[in-house]
Amino acid sequence: MTTVAELLIEALAEHGVTQVWGVVGDALNPVTDAIRREDRIEWVGVRHEEVAAFAASAQAQLTDRLAVCMGTVGPGAIHLLNGLYDAKKSHAPVLAICGQVPREEMGSDFFQEVDNDALFADVSVFCKTVTSIDQLPGLIEQAGNAALQARGVAVLTLPGDVGGLDLPKDTAVPRFVAERPDQQPGPEALRAAADAINAGERVTLLVGQGARHARAEVLQLADRLAAPMVLTLKAKEGLEHDNPFEVGQSGLIGNHASKIAFDGCDVLVLVGTDFPYKDFLPTGKVVVQLDVRGTHIGRRTPVDHPLVGDARLGLAALLPLLDARTDRTLLDKARSSYDDWRERQQHFVDPDYDQKPVGLLRRKVDNASDRVRPELLAGIVDRHAAHDAVFTSDTGMSTVWLSRFVRMSGTRRLVGSYNLGSMANAMPQALGAAGLDRDRQVIAFCGDGGLSMLMGDLITAVSHELPVKLVVFDNGRLGMVKLEMEQVGLPEFGTVLHNPDFAKVAEAVGMRGIRVEDPHDVEAGVLAMLDHPGPVLLDVLTNPDEIVIPPKPTLKQGWGFAIAKTREFVDSPE
Ligand SMILES: Cc1ncc(C[n+]2csc(CCOP(=O)(O)OP(=O)(O)O)c2C)c(N)n1
């Protein structure tokens, strides 16, 4: 006899799922018992279900395969929500197995009862409660297929009395379908887009993560059109290295070269991107957009030539229709600005920068600080990290430092909460990444606010031997919010964090902890962190006054920045 729980776990193991993340309890006890007896699946018991969902989201993004988390009746399921939204907005195939009160109590406002089907309605592409064994194996199969095909979250809810029910002997093990059809844009749309591109004088590309698998075609496109290529943060992975056309990012984390590229073109080609910041996109251009999701086309800027299809197939079909260009004026101008900017950035990766005479580096000294520059920390981690390290970063300033100072080598990977923008994602996502391969270096850039939000799960890194390297940018602030306040001229309020010594916290839970307070100790601290074989936390006291300036400040931002004391402002070419 096979139980409902056993069938579910067997299906997941057959599909290649190697871990399930969650917290045990009541309705899901038959499921955890089935996992205990399944050698192919490891149970990773976390301290907060949100961590389980973030870890699963990271695993699904890194592997493109189904990842699984669990939260039991009521509050356990509710705790999953934020991480599941991260998976939804990152298009990550995640299955959440949730508990429910026994069937006879459902609908009676029973102890811990929440209506999962209502609770998860917005976050999921599939959300069903198993109320009868007659629904199996169908509901399990539908849940897995929905997550894989629609690239999103499927929620399967098991009432307390259902998981242990016996199924008929001949019940088939559910099988999931991961393959999806490759779609090529239609010939007429391709011809029209090509004509528009050929008719333009200067083309700029904005390329997103959707083109990651089309690196060769994207480079050929840029080469054929002599076009500068603005990359989204997520497209750094896979497209940043050895790319003579890229000019960095736009948006708040971006640099001036992206503005040159955007302003200077008359045709803008968007490939595999849903870059959301309208204010940073240029207006008055002929716009071509290629995206596998037709629903994403035109939602950020009006599009003249929509191309619905896979980036690799679409570009392969478009390339032969495009005239080659020799005029590299815009490309060279944007690249030269980008190179200058990158060179200027290197000053920040100098431990003695704050001691250098005024004027030498065209900087102000009125907000100089003995605390470590976050740029220095990010730059040194970049220099010493493995060529195939996996990076995660918290929502907040640490993502800015990662974007600017960590170069993706081609084999490095990058995960963050870059669409949901949740805090506290970096450490849980790093745990998920480490769970996939404990021999691969996994480095999390954590905010002090972000880390402390889900700090209980430092224990999980130790208890499950997940050798994550946690770099804490300990600026004693909710730094991104401090920046927001300064941008609009508000006095800083509510952003100061009274932190413990995070290295001591790490040591207390059994992890190696290293604390760095002096800029000259950063390199030794980073090397010690990377050399340590197990989980380790590097707590670096960073300067809270380091902030960024966007390449094209709005009026409101400009005013705020004028009164905020920014260093980089004086280094900006504008
Ligand atoms: C769960 C959640 N709560 C609040 C916010 C709003 N928010 C965005 S960044 C930020 C501050 C982050 O502070 P910290 O983690 O210390 O990083 P820093 O910006 O200082 O590097 C806040 C409160 C959010 N994005 N997510």
The ligand as an SDF file (V2000), in Angstrom:
LIG
                    3D

 26 27  0  0  0  0  0  0  0  0999 V2000
   10.6460   42.7590    3.8760 C   0  0  0  0  0  0  0  0  0  0  0  0
   10.9580   44.1820    3.5270 C   0  0  0  0  0  0  0  0  0  0  0  0
   10.7130   45.1600    4.4170 N   0  0  0  0  0  0  0  0  0  0  0  0
   10.9990   46.4510    4.1110 C   0  0  0  0  0  0  0  0  0  0  0  0
   11.5200   46.7820    2.8950 C   0  0  0  0  0  0  0  0  0  0  0  0
   11.8450   48.2430    2.5390 C   0  0  0  0  0  0  0  0  0  0  0  0
   13.3140   48.3830    2.4940 N   0  0  0  0  0  0  0  0  0  0  0  0
   14.0050   48.2910    1.3280 C   0  0  0  0  0  0  0  0  0  0  0  0
   15.6550   48.3690    1.5460 S   0  0  0  0  0  0  0  0  0  0  0  0
   15.4770   48.5910    3.1950 C   0  0  0  0  0  0  0  0  0  0  0  0
   16.6900   48.7720    4.0830 C   0  0  0  0  0  0  0  0  0  0  0  0
   17.6410   47.6320    4.0120 C   0  0  0  0  0  0  0  0  0  0  0  0
   18.5720   47.7680    5.0410 O   0  0  0  0  0  0  0  0  0  0  0  0
   19.8000   46.8210    5.1960 P   0  0  0  0  0  0  0  0  0  0  0  0
   19.3880   45.4000    5.0370 O   0  0  0  0  0  0  0  0  0  0  0  0
   20.4990   47.1580    6.4420 O   0  0  0  0  0  0  0  0  0  0  0  0
   20.6980   47.1360    3.9260 O   0  0  0  0  0  0  0  0  0  0  0  0
   21.4140   48.5130    3.4910 P   0  0  0  0  0  0  0  0  0  0  0  0
   20.4840   49.2280    2.5800 O   0  0  0  0  0  0  0  0  0  0  0  0
   21.7480   49.2710    4.7140 O   0  0  0  0  0  0  0  0  0  0  0  0
   22.6200   48.0400    2.7650 O   0  0  0  0  0  0  0  0  0  0  0  0
   14.1320   48.5880    3.5740 C   0  0  0  0  0  0  0  0  0  0  0  0
   13.6320   48.7610    4.9750 C   0  0  0  0  0  0  0  0  0  0  0  0
   11.7260   45.7280    1.9810 C   0  0  0  0  0  0  0  0  0  0  0  0
   12.1890   45.9390    0.7630 N   0  0  0  0  0  0  0  0  0  0  0  0
   11.4560   44.4420    2.3340 N   0  0  0  0  0  0  0  0  0  0  0  0
  1  2  1  0
  2  3  1  0
  2 26  2  0
  3  4  2  0
  4  5  1  0
  5  6  1  0
  5 24  2  0
  6  7  1  0
  7  8  2  0
  7 22  1  0
  8  9  1  0
  9 10  1  0
 10 11  1  0
 10 22  2  0
 11 12  1  0
 12 13  1  0
 13 14  1  0
 14 15  2  0
 14 16  1  0
 14 17  1  0
 17 18  1  0
 18 19  2  0
 18 20  1  0
 18 21  1  0
 22 23  1  0
 24 25  1  0
 24 26  1  0
M  CHG  1   7   1
M  END
$$$$
